[in-house]
Amino acid sequence: MKLSDSKDEGIVNRNLSRRSVLKWSGALAAAGIVGIGLGVGGDLLLRPSVTKTTTATGPTTTSTVTGPTTTSTATGPKTTVTSPGTTVTTTVAPPPTTISPAQMNSIIQQLIAAHANDTVVYSGIPHVENVVEPVKLYINNNVIQSIVPGDDAIHPNIPREDSVMSPDDLMAGHLQSRGMANIYTFGNFIQSPVRVLYPMQRVSARGEPNGQFVRVTWEQALDTIGNEYLQLQNQYGAYFHQTGFPLLYNMGNFLEGYFASQAGPWGNVSLGSHHFASGQWYPVVGVYGADVQYGNIADIFNSNLIVYWGHDPTTGNWGGYYPSLPFYYRLAKEKGIPSISIDPVHTMTANNLCDQWIPIRPGTDLAMMIAVAYVLFTENLYDADYVSKFVEPTGFANWQNYVLGNTAGPDGAIARTPEWAEAICGVPADTIKNFAEVYAASKPVFLQLGWGPGREFQGDMVARAAIYLQAMTGNIGIPGGADPIAQYWFNSPVTSDYPLPAYGSTPNFTTYPSSPPLMKDFKIWDAILLRDQYQSGEITQDQYYQTIGNAAGNPAPNVHMLLWMTNIANIYPNVNKAIQAIKAVDMLVVVAYFNTPSAQLADFILPQTVYLEAMGSSYASLEITSPFDPMEHGVIYNNRVLTPQGEAMDYQWIATQIVKRIGNVSNFMPNYTTDAAWDSMMDACDEAGYNAYSVSVKSSNGIGGTLPNWETFKQRPYIYADGYAQVPWFDQIKNGTPFPTASGKMEFYSNYAATTDLTQTQFGPFLPMAMYDVQPQGLFDPQASQYPLELISVHTRQSNHVEDGGNSDLLGEVYVHRLWINPADAAQRGIMDNDPVIVYNDYGQVVENAYVTSRITPGVLMSRHGVWYSPNSQGIDTGGEVNVVTVDGFNADGQEGHNMLVQVEKFNGSPPASVSTTTTTSTTTTGGSSS
């Protein structure tokens, strides 16, 4: 399907006029928050009108606004731009230069000479979410001198690729890889002086942060770990340990099957609500009853409106881990396609790409979506013909009756008007109404729901409601429309056909019975801490199982050993509970690059090779191959280009050595013979896997259908394949293929949820369709009188999740970790910009500096995820780790801990008077979704 299919014009001739979407009243001028009528620019109402003059050499800028005036004086030509209420006069003069051509040439030659002895090599660096970025490296004496993201085979030396790209190129994703920000500093990451390079054993008290360690040999460490494993298995039987992401999923699965010992988790902490809504894992529950769909991002050029609902592709998961996607969003803006951001934060996307920002309270997206549906129903703006053809009628009628107030929801039979939603989400009723009208009139609309709204209370219901809206307006399955929870990049047939290397043990898993998943993936702490209460009868089995997410009839986990290869203390909500649980187990083993907060809690720290030091199997379960950043779809081999430092070892080797000590290693690594032959075995297995790949590949860089031999491939280990047009559910809408549901149509109502005792399931109670319920940790929670602010946590581009968050060159240089707070909230507390503040609730206390800005909704705080936990002697975290105060509840799938109630004060070096120095750590026994 071409871009022009089902359209009158393709993207070549596309020249959509930039029509205004500012129809609704003042969302940029007023946040519409109940009790505080402030938004962008709201801080001006709190400050006296002053004039600040700064004299410097450089441009001259004079701004006239209601409020402060800033004047800078300099010389140079002037450019004046006038808009209502604002006059800006700016100097645009190049800086003076006294460097002669000869001097400039000398500098250039010195730079060239400095790298004359470098060796240029190509490889790949993986990110979180199994995404690998191709890189070009300049190496000298086993040290990276320079690193360039991407492969320069595509459009070399062309700054604006769209100037030479055809429509087919755009559709195929034929462009250079954009580097994730911290890739530029990866050389220092690898060569960091604080890397863990030798096995270390704890000598200080168990579970205490900032542990003390001594160096031991690999044999000492591995023998002790193996012996402890066998002793604990003999003492506690099955389900006594958990092997955490991503310490070889195949090791965890192997131990689960071979010994029936793994207390396996289920679900997805990042995308669980999206998966649940689509029915990826639970077809009887989902709206569609099928997998999360994938679409081609270039399809946005067919859209008339883009809605970023809690979605920031410039910074969050899609911008941080898939950094080429914003290129397409930027092109859409330049082509005149209007866009709207609905978000508590004025994000980089809102600032740079959007025509409109609609501020909203965290955790209230569902209320606004329902009110939008009310307008669509009452003004007859929904696509009745589309609905009659593709939506199951009974469930649709149930939804309509609920929205209109004809039937009751959890809070009664209420007409879900924009006025009703305004009191909940803080968005003015007129804004909601006018958004609904523009939304309905703009078909096709590309509405994308970010991961953040799915990580709040009723996040699974938010995802379902987003699907409802797109289905009601006929925007699913058409060019330019969107499945709001689908993942959009480029789709290629290459990676799915690539075989696993021969050393992989996946085929052996089928010979062993699998243990059932026994807990939600981040509920390991409650599984450990509540086990004694369950065994003693203090809490019932139903209470224990519902809290941790275990289905009735399953055995109970009895976790006494943790084998992890991630910064476990940071990555999950409720850090203080994590520390309590780690103290309660018998052993924690952490495989690490750095002495992370998790490593500081461990009994053993095992040093791991960093990506470029390892063989092709260097990351998680990716084996030899990995997808690129999905914009650069294809096959990539993570070849070793650096000699490992110290005694750091490949994680496959570490897993194999542990298995050697507890069982038959040939069942885990069939081709293993001796340690001395490890490297040659790995290379031979990878080569065998590569040679088995005989599928003809249509390549965008000249490889064509003939693959290079193994040695040539390793020199430039990329195989590109063009993406192809894909619209989620296009076949169902275009050709009438039934949806994979009982009715063959999109289903708004889950009969399974309505007729099943959900307390006996692992995901606990949830509603049969998307209906609003009062949000815990929200404005109407009784705790709001004590903790009146809502804190949200979002990702950042400065680090790779939590692995390097305390050791990133970008932290403090490019990015300053601070707590975002609206001027209204700051003024009420006497907080000035950059003041140290303490954020606290019943879960913990964290200190960071304040960033006073109108870019965040009043009543809301924001702190980015990923920095390292660093407690002081009083137990207060001084590193700015937001998970110290996050709530570890969960929806039917996914978590609800990305917005929570807190208070904030200026920090004077002591805990707030209203809390004790000992943090109360909740071990609630009410699991599942309270919806």
Protein Blocks (a to p, Z undefined) as FASTA:
>chain_A
ZZkgoiabdfklgccdcddfklbghklmpgoighiacdehklmmmpccdddddddedddd
ddddehdddddddeddddddddehiacdddddddddfbdfklmmmmmmmmmmmmmmpccd
ddddddehhiacddddddeehiafbdcedjfkgoghiablmlmccfklmmnopacddddf
klmmmmmmmmpckbcfbdcddfbdehiahiacddddfklmmmmmmmmmmmmmmmnoghib
ccddfehjklmmmmmmmnopaccdedjfklmmmmmmnommmmmlmmnopacddddfklmm
mpcbdcdehiafklmmmlmmmmmlmmmmmmmmmnopacddddfbdcfklmmmpmbdcddd
ehilmmmmmmmmmmmmmnopacfklmmmmgcfklmmmmmmmmnopaccfkopadfdfklm
mmmnopafklmmmmmmmmmmmoccdddddfklmmcghklmmmmmmmmmmmmnopghiahi
acfkbccddddfklmmpccdfkbcklmmmmpccdddfbdfklmmmmmmmmmmmmnomacf
klmmmmnopaehiacdddfbdcddbdfklmpghkllmmmmmmmmmbdcdddfbdcfklmm
pmbdcddddfklpcfklgcjlmmbccddfklgcddddddfbdcehjbccfklmmmmmmmm
nmcfklmmmmbcbfmlmmmmmmmmmmmmmmmmmcdcddfehnmmadcdfklmmmmccdcd
ddddddehklmmmnopacfbfkopacfbdfklmmpcfklpmnopadfbdcddddehifkl
mklmmmmcccdddddfkbghjlmmmmcfkgojlpccdddddfklmmmnopaehiacdddd
fkbccdddddddfkbcehiacddehiacdddfkopafklpaklmcccbdcfeocfklbcc
ddddddehiacfkbcfbdcddfbfbecjfZZ
